[in-house]
Structure formats: C-alpha cells, structure tokens
C-alpha cells in the first residue's frame, strides 16, 4: 500500500499493469448508490466475470475504511453492497474520505482518478454525468475529469435525465472526442437514439485502440469517450422515457433534491415509474459496456507491446 496517498492496488492489478495486460477499471457508485440490493452485488460480480471471460482483468475501485482500493475482493464487494453507511465519492471527496476513514463507491470522476493514477487505460461504466436539465450550473465533475484523464471510457452515452445537447457542448469545449461504437448517433442511455451526432464512428475495437495509441502519441491528456448503444432488445424508446423523466424531475424539485443526491433519486424514481423496466435496461447496458471494454483493452494491450512511448 502507498501510505502517502492511502492507496492500495491489488497485486494482480500491479502485475497486469507492469506486463501491459488488458485491464478494465469499474466504478463502484453503481454498487453503493445506483442499484438496489441484491441486484447491485450480482451485477458487480457479473461485470467482473464478463471481463474475465473476455480475456481481461477487472479492477473495481472504491474507498474501503479510508483507503482507495483498486481491485476488490469478493468480500469487499459484498460489504460495499450491503453497507448502508457508504458515501458517494467524487474528486472533491478524496481527502475527506481518507481522513474520515470512509467506505464508499467511486463516481465516474472518482474512478477516472483511480485509473489515471494507477496506469489503467480502459474504464467501463453505465452512463456519464453531465449538465442537468434546467440548471446550466449543475454540471457533473465527470466532464472535467474526462478532460484530464487519458483513458478510453465506454458508456451508453450520458444519462437521459440530463440535458444531452448541453452535455455534448461542454465535452466539445473540454476537447473530449465522442466516438460512436458502430453508430454515428449519440445514444441516450435507455434509448439507442437521441437525434444528436457523435464526432466519429468506430467500426470495431481495434479501431478504437488505434485511436487511443495515436492520441497518446501527441501527449494529450483527455479521455476518449466511446458511446456504446444499449442492446436493441433492452432499449426503451426516448418518447416513452420522456414522460417518466419529467415526472421524476418534478418530484425531485418538490422534495428539494439537488447536487450529488439528484441522480440516484431520479434513477430510483424512474425505476419505480417504469415498474422495473428501466432497471433491467440499466443492467443490460452495463454488461454490454463491460464486454466491449474488455475487447478494447485486449486490443490496446496488443498494440502497447512494441510501443515504448506510453
């Protein structure tokens, strides 16, 4: 463990980084604040298994008793998923979490920091945060962290509860390329379409790996955001979801919900309104992203072997 930074990287992750093996970072806020028990633990283990089956090594990151851990044991995953006193930890919370010995799940921003500091090149999540509807000043820390983390991030777009056009504008301002996996359209989390365009369409994982290698060669520190549409069979049309999102937003305003509490509240409310359909969609896209992330990480690993500039 690095006592200076209260960080502990699992031995298998350290060895994999040294050998330039395929590794996929995974967030843990989805375990602590995104999904209900026991679905949260089941999903976390399924995502790790998918990544292993696809020939990569999963590296779930979280704070455990004040230590940032990268690569969790089965027991630690269980504890995170059953502990009702966990925190949702982003960039602003790292020092507090270490000082107060918090246990908690890392957001997208938090996981980007963990991956960047440990040398992991690929990260799979569900959907990134962004600009909230009706408040252009409520902007997720995920966006700024994407601008300074040279990592390939695989997601199903931004969460559809957000202002998607504004989120894309901020990503453009921050210089984060949005790459559609086999699509030219920016997916809207539960839906495969949003009416918005990506910057580039990649046809396969090797193409994305090559983009990563070339971008790194210019010493650029921004992420490559790969948007992977939810599988067709699990998708929910945007028109259907919009009425539920509107209801959830009205409920949030009525209950004075804002800031970091907003997204978990909205996702839970929408799951209730859709009678669990949105929850099943969320699980499907998370597993789909884990699979693609492992494939991309394998391709990057293969390309890194003869390259010494990274």
Wavefront OBJ file of the C-alpha trace (Angstrom):
o trace
v 0.000 0.000 0.000
v 1.141 3.545 -0.750
v 0.749 5.093 2.733
v 1.378 8.600 1.429
v -1.800 8.524 -0.635
v -3.779 5.835 1.239
v -3.972 3.800 -1.952
v -3.814 0.014 -2.241
v -3.618 -1.637 -5.650
v -4.300 -5.371 -5.735
v -1.213 -7.459 -6.529
v -2.786 -8.973 -9.646
v -3.534 -5.461 -10.950
v 0.027 -4.301 -10.303
v 1.427 -7.302 -12.196
v -1.027 -6.791 -15.056
v -0.054 -3.102 -15.373
v 3.643 -3.986 -15.380
v 3.080 -6.611 -18.085
v 0.794 -4.321 -20.133
v -2.045 -6.825 -19.888
v -5.672 -5.994 -20.619
v -7.341 -4.373 -17.597
v -10.753 -2.728 -17.237
v -11.488 -0.297 -14.409
v -15.006 -0.403 -12.956
v -16.784 2.177 -10.824
v -18.463 1.319 -7.530
v -21.032 4.105 -7.033
v -23.361 1.895 -9.065
v -22.998 -0.668 -6.251
v -23.454 1.744 -3.350
v -25.900 4.278 -4.808
v -27.050 3.145 -8.252
v -28.764 -0.214 -7.820
v -30.842 -1.878 -5.102
v -29.635 -4.853 -3.060
v -29.048 -7.676 -4.026
v -29.044 -6.651 -7.701
v -26.076 -4.340 -7.037
v -23.766 -7.123 -5.863
v -24.955 -9.579 -8.504
v -24.329 -7.015 -11.251
v -20.856 -6.120 -9.939
v -19.810 -9.776 -9.965
v -21.385 -10.397 -13.376
v -19.468 -7.466 -14.879
v -16.201 -8.762 -13.435
v -16.958 -12.252 -14.787
v -17.769 -10.888 -18.262
v -14.451 -9.030 -18.336
v -12.545 -12.129 -17.209
v -14.332 -14.296 -19.785
v -13.354 -11.791 -22.478
v -9.690 -12.135 -21.540
v -9.145 -9.022 -19.424
v -8.700 -8.320 -15.711
v -11.426 -6.393 -13.837
v -10.319 -3.631 -11.465
v -13.251 -2.374 -9.420
v -12.223 0.723 -7.441
v -13.679 2.009 -4.173
v -12.786 3.510 -0.805
v -12.653 0.934 1.980
v -12.160 2.344 5.501
v -10.335 5.386 4.168
v -8.112 3.533 1.694
v -8.555 3.850 -2.055
v -8.532 0.250 -3.255
v -8.121 -0.729 -6.889
v -9.136 -4.342 -7.353
v -11.622 -5.568 -4.741
v -12.119 -8.974 -3.182
v -15.495 -10.725 -3.268
v -15.915 -9.929 0.427
v -15.239 -6.224 -0.155
v -17.807 -6.143 -2.959
v -20.353 -7.764 -0.631
v -19.586 -5.299 2.150
v -19.982 -2.322 -0.194
v -23.301 -3.608 -1.459
v -24.792 -4.245 1.972
v -23.373 -1.324 3.988
v -25.991 1.401 4.466
v -23.406 3.951 5.615
v -21.370 4.220 2.425
v -20.589 7.528 0.736
v -20.715 8.570 -2.907
v -17.156 9.682 -3.584
v -16.028 12.049 -6.343
v -12.910 14.194 -6.806
v -13.810 16.675 -4.049
v -14.241 13.869 -1.504
v -10.901 12.007 -1.761
v -9.123 13.843 1.049
v -12.191 13.748 3.282
v -12.719 10.030 2.614
v -9.126 9.259 3.610
v -9.166 11.496 6.699
v -12.539 10.277 7.949
v -11.895 6.633 7.010
v -14.962 6.477 4.807
v -16.087 3.498 2.799
v -17.873 4.370 -0.401
v -18.435 3.990 -4.096
v -16.473 5.966 -6.657
v -18.332 8.001 -9.252
v -17.169 8.172 -12.871
v -14.918 11.117 -11.926
v -13.542 9.253 -8.931
v -12.839 6.129 -10.953
v -11.088 8.167 -13.641
v -8.711 9.479 -10.970
v -8.070 5.951 -9.672
v -7.462 4.582 -13.180
v -5.248 7.502 -14.199
v -3.060 7.288 -11.111
v -2.618 3.515 -11.377
v -1.963 3.370 -15.133
v -5.160 1.630 -16.293
v -6.149 2.614 -19.838
v -9.779 1.434 -20.106
v -12.830 2.093 -17.937
v -16.379 0.751 -18.337
v -19.404 2.449 -16.801
v -23.131 2.836 -17.462
v -23.622 6.477 -18.385
v -21.564 9.551 -17.638
v -22.844 12.567 -15.718
v -23.308 15.874 -17.455
v -25.291 19.104 -17.436
v -28.568 18.814 -15.534
v -31.790 19.971 -17.105
v -32.954 23.414 -16.075
v -29.693 24.375 -14.375
v -26.641 25.010 -16.540
v -24.557 25.475 -13.387
v -25.277 21.945 -12.168
v -22.530 20.207 -14.108
v -21.115 16.830 -13.154
v -17.450 16.627 -12.167
v -17.281 13.707 -14.619
v -16.899 16.116 -17.542
v -13.878 17.964 -16.166
v -12.220 14.695 -15.190
v -12.744 13.341 -18.713
v -10.787 16.349 -19.968
v -7.714 15.400 -17.934
v -7.716 11.596 -17.944
v -6.032 9.823 -20.910
v -8.341 6.824 -20.683
v -10.807 5.106 -23.008
v -14.207 5.346 -21.301
v -17.007 3.088 -22.524
v -20.563 4.142 -21.689
v -24.080 4.154 -23.127
v -23.934 7.918 -23.546
v -24.923 10.364 -20.818
v -27.833 9.561 -18.547
v -31.061 10.550 -20.303
v -32.204 12.538 -17.258
v -29.616 15.158 -18.320
v -29.530 17.953 -20.864
v -27.823 15.974 -23.614
v -27.163 18.810 -26.118
v -25.599 20.938 -23.360
v -23.527 17.977 -22.156
v -22.146 17.430 -25.651
v -21.332 21.141 -25.940
v -19.304 21.003 -22.724
v -17.482 17.882 -23.905
v -16.599 19.725 -27.111
v -15.322 22.737 -25.153
v -13.184 20.450 -22.995
v -11.737 18.693 -26.046
v -13.150 15.234 -25.317
v -13.805 13.258 -28.521
v -17.083 11.344 -28.575
v -16.682 8.136 -30.576
v -19.736 6.088 -31.514
v -19.226 2.330 -31.471
v -20.795 1.198 -34.763
v -23.029 4.271 -34.699
v -22.957 7.926 -35.718
v -25.663 8.851 -33.200
v -25.125 9.693 -29.548
v -27.117 7.146 -27.508
v -29.351 8.328 -24.663
v -28.678 5.662 -22.041
v -32.032 3.788 -22.053
v -32.579 4.664 -25.728
v -30.325 3.954 -28.693
v -31.043 7.336 -30.293
v -31.026 10.976 -29.213
v -31.037 12.828 -32.519
v -27.507 14.045 -31.699
v -24.322 13.130 -33.532
v -21.005 11.706 -32.367
v -17.679 13.118 -33.596
v -16.619 9.858 -35.153
v -17.852 6.317 -35.836
v -15.585 3.367 -34.998
v -16.462 0.025 -36.535
v -14.549 -2.255 -34.188
v -12.495 -2.423 -31.011
v -9.145 -2.413 -32.827
v -10.006 0.914 -34.449
v -10.683 2.431 -31.014
v -7.401 1.019 -29.673
v -5.536 2.644 -32.565
v -7.226 5.981 -31.815
v -6.005 5.698 -28.240
v -2.412 4.951 -29.271
v -2.308 7.855 -31.716
v -3.885 10.302 -29.273
v -1.346 9.335 -26.604
v 1.490 9.853 -29.075
v 0.598 13.561 -29.110
v 0.803 13.607 -25.291
v -2.833 14.633 -24.987
v -4.381 14.021 -21.593
v -8.067 13.939 -22.447
v -10.183 10.798 -22.466
v -11.727 9.141 -25.494
v -15.428 8.751 -24.754
v -16.752 5.658 -26.528
v -20.549 5.562 -26.630
v -21.974 2.073 -26.988
v -25.756 1.902 -27.589
v -27.816 -0.257 -25.265
v -28.684 -3.657 -26.849
v -31.802 -3.395 -29.040
v -33.795 -5.917 -27.021
v -33.322 -3.915 -23.794
v -33.762 -0.392 -25.199
v -36.658 1.879 -24.185
v -37.779 4.469 -26.780
v -36.982 8.084 -25.894
v -40.623 9.169 -26.276
v -41.720 6.594 -23.706
v -38.997 7.541 -21.237
v -39.502 11.291 -21.509
v -42.801 11.346 -19.603
v -41.268 9.324 -16.765
v -38.213 11.600 -16.637
v -40.463 14.664 -16.475
v -42.416 13.165 -13.556
v -39.208 12.264 -11.729
v -37.774 15.761 -12.206
v -40.970 17.331 -10.852
v -40.769 15.032 -7.826
v -37.121 15.981 -7.253
v -37.973 19.699 -7.357
v -40.867 19.182 -4.953
v -38.583 17.398 -2.478
v -35.717 19.894 -2.903
v -33.371 17.206 -4.218
v -30.203 18.569 -5.856
v -26.462 18.054 -6.256
v -24.995 14.568 -5.846
v -28.302 13.238 -4.498
v -30.120 14.096 -7.736
v -29.028 11.231 -9.999
v -29.653 8.359 -7.526
v -33.065 9.865 -6.692
v -34.078 10.206 -10.338
v -32.900 6.728 -11.320
v -34.759 5.165 -8.397
v -37.916 7.142 -9.162
v -37.799 6.248 -12.859
v -37.317 2.562 -11.996
v -40.457 2.751 -9.874
v -42.453 4.566 -12.576
v -41.392 2.078 -15.267
v -42.143 -0.884 -12.975
v -38.528 -2.034 -13.177
v -38.160 -1.810 -16.955
v -35.543 0.931 -16.675
v -33.632 -1.126 -14.084
v -33.407 -4.077 -16.472
v -32.265 -1.717 -19.236
v -29.575 -0.334 -16.918
v -28.278 -3.829 -16.157
v -28.201 -4.760 -19.840
v -26.209 -1.705 -20.901
v -23.731 -2.072 -18.040
v -22.939 -5.667 -19.035
v -22.784 -4.693 -22.703
v -20.254 -1.958 -21.897
v -18.116 -4.326 -19.813
v -17.894 -6.720 -22.740
v -16.820 -4.036 -25.210
v -14.357 -2.534 -22.715
v -12.604 -5.884 -22.320
v -12.328 -6.236 -26.089
v -10.875 -2.726 -26.459
v -8.459 -3.308 -23.596
v -7.202 -6.508 -25.239
v -6.559 -4.618 -28.472
v -4.728 -1.823 -26.632
v -2.619 -4.386 -24.788
v -1.616 -5.975 -28.095
v -0.666 -2.587 -29.571
v 1.261 -1.485 -26.487
v 3.701 -4.393 -26.501
v 6.086 -2.909 -29.119
v 5.406 0.726 -28.181
v 7.552 2.342 -25.517
v 6.208 5.894 -25.680
v 3.240 5.251 -23.367
l 1 2 3 4 5 6 7 8 9 10 11 12 13 14 15 16 17 18 19 20 21 22 23 24 25 26 27 28 29 30 31 32 33 34 35 36 37 38 39 40 41 42 43 44 45 46 47 48 49 50 51 52 53 54 55 56 57 58 59 60 61 62 63 64 65 66 67 68 69 70 71 72 73 74 75 76 77 78 79 80 81 82 83 84 85 86 87 88 89 90 91 92 93 94 95 96 97 98 99 100 101 102 103 104 105 106 107 108 109 110 111 112 113 114 115 116 117 118 119 120 121 122 123 124 125 126 127 128 129 130 131 132 133 134 135 136 137 138 139 140 141 142 143 144 145 146 147 148 149 150 151 152 153 154 155 156 157 158 159 160 161 162 163 164 165 166 167 168 169 170 171 172 173 174 175 176 177 178 179 180 181 182 183 184 185 186 187 188 189 190 191 192 193 194 195 196 197 198 199 200 201 202 203 204 205 206 207 208 209 210 211 212 213 214 215 216 217 218 219 220 221 222 223 224 225 226 227 228 229 230 231 232 233 234 235 236 237 238 239 240 241 242 243 244 245 246 247 248 249 250 251 252 253 254 255 256 257 258 259 260 261 262 263 264 265 266 267 268 269 270 271 272 273 274 275 276 277 278 279 280 281 282 283 284 285 286 287 288 289 290 291 292 293 294 295 296 297 298 299 300 301 302 303 304 305 306 307 308 309 310
